[in-house]
Amino acid sequence: QGVTEGYNGTIFAYGQTGSGKSFTMQGVVDPSIQKGIIPRAFEHIFESVQCAENAKFLVRASYLEIYNEDIRDLLGADTKQKLE
């Protein structure tokens, strides 16, 4: 809820390979009960923005993977490209 009040928000998933981090974050579209944290958070944020009166919002999102000290932007054009 703090995100809609102007605070930065972070969702951080950490764990062993194969432990379910991607599924927890992304989930699946169908059935909708298996949506992940990211789509649920976006729904909540955009519903709050839509209901707000006399306010402007700027929504920015990044989706990064850090693996073996390499950082990748999973929303970028080339998700294999390492960031500096």
Helices and strands as residue ranges (DSSP letters): G 2-5, H 21-26, G 32-34, H 37-51, E 64-67, E 70-73, E 82-83
